[in-house]
């Protein structure tokens, strides 16, 4: 179905970051990431793919290449193909992100 309410795709686990798939095609994927305070996605890279994080709720520290910046609702961070990227929830509240990557791994 081509319509999705991202508020229906929220789940938090105190043990690890949660990735909830909204949709995927042969070209890309689109997920909601839910991070409790202190949770992080280990910095990593994807050869040949561009990835973005859009902050829906909360605040996170995003790394893209050599840069790290704290971003809040409405802000977007993106990485070029092969560029190291990741996110950490250093705040006291929950962090919810819309995440997409193309081409799909």
C-alpha positions, 0 to 999 in steps of 0.5 A: 500500500503506498500510504503509511503512518510512521507513528504506527511504526514505533517500538523501543527496546532497552537492549538495542536500537529498533529498526522497523521497515516501512517499505522497500523496493529493489532500489531502496529501503525506508525504515523507522529507527527507534533509539532509547537514551544511550543507544547508538548505531555503530559508525559504518559505511556502505560502498555505492549507496547514499543514506539519510536520517531525518529526525522525527522526534528527539535529538541525536548526535550524527556522524557523517564522514569526519563531521559530528553534529547534534540534530533535532526534529526536522533536521536531516543528515546524509552520507555519500557512498562509502562515507562512514556514518552513524547515530547516537542518542546522547539525550535523556529522551527517545529518538525516532528517525526516518532512514532511507538508503539507495541503492538498497544493500 
